[in-house]
Amino acid sequence: MCSEYAHFVDINDYPTEKWEEIFSKAHTIKEFLKNFRSNDFSEKVMATLFFENSTRTRLSFQSAMTTMAGDIIDLGEHSSINKGESLKDTIKMVAGYSDIIVIRHKYAGAAKVASMYATCPVINAGDGEHFHPTQTLTDLFTLSEEKHTFSNLTIGVCGDLKLGRTSHSLCRALSLYPNNHFVFIPCDGLEMPDDICDFILKHNCTYEVVKTIEEKIDTFDVLYMTRIQRERIEYNYDLKNFILTKQSLKTAKKDLLILHPLPRNEEISVEVDEDERAFYFKQATNGVYARISLIKMLLDHKEQTELFQGEVMALECNNRNCISRHEKYLPHYFVKTEKGFRCEYCDHINNGLD
Ligand code: CP
């Protein structure tokens, strides 16, 4: 299945050179907007479809659009999805009203489904526990501004590494650069999925797993903190080893970059906000510039995009949170891999073990 448009569903659909082009333009735009206004997006309409809660992603997309003199239409909470309209029909309608669609959804693969039926570019603003590629653009843009490199880094990743889509996208992205080492500090039962660990090793980067933040904090160039995804799981374990405090920063490098996609719960104590290594609020602001640059790229370049590599099979994906389990008209695309059949919506490997 082919689309006439370039979409942004998975950051790894694009080569690293393209990301760096986005960051370079984002930097130029950020500097320009300090002194001037721009009407680059005038007469363009963005539709924002958020089926899950959001503050930063929704508002930074809306800010990106309006800062450049574009317009926004927002689906809101009272759409006809509540009357049983399918995602396919919703997208076909919304594409008729807009030039670009941004979608956040609770099921993995929803943005890919949107890209199948939209007659305009689609941006994935988070699909369940799967990916959050524009957060990764924001994270990498912040890294590019503060560290000026994506290589030779030791990156601590702490919190809910199982369900936190931002850490998945970040690790997959930084694995494409040489000599990066990941130190995972997962909360109990929330370990990094095997497919992400395999991806890291396949790309010649390395990882280890430790039990507390303090154990290896002195080696970190970046510490990426994440919250427990309580909207997806009930969680009552003790979090004391997974909370960043002033005390735990005692042995950290002077130029450590502390990042967090936000929102924050208890995992970073508020006293850390005063530390000059805390970059999470600046990181969120950077999201506007990274997104302006991305929107510009997608509006400027129409191109043929092949949406699936595999074939339609008479299989059902075992992932209960895969969009194909909920939108029944979808063809079931799978790619045969050494480990089983990979669903092309949610990337779940179906091997008869689950
Ligand atoms: N980082 C992020 O996705 O935040 P929101 O859920 O508030 O959009």
Boltz pocket constraint, residues with backbone or C-beta under 6 A from the ligand:
constraints:
  - pocket:
      binder: B
      contacts: [[A, 53], [A, 54], [A, 55], [A, 56], [A, 57], [A, 58], [A, 125], [A, 126], [A, 135], [A, 261], [A, 262], [A, 263]]
      max_distance: 6.0
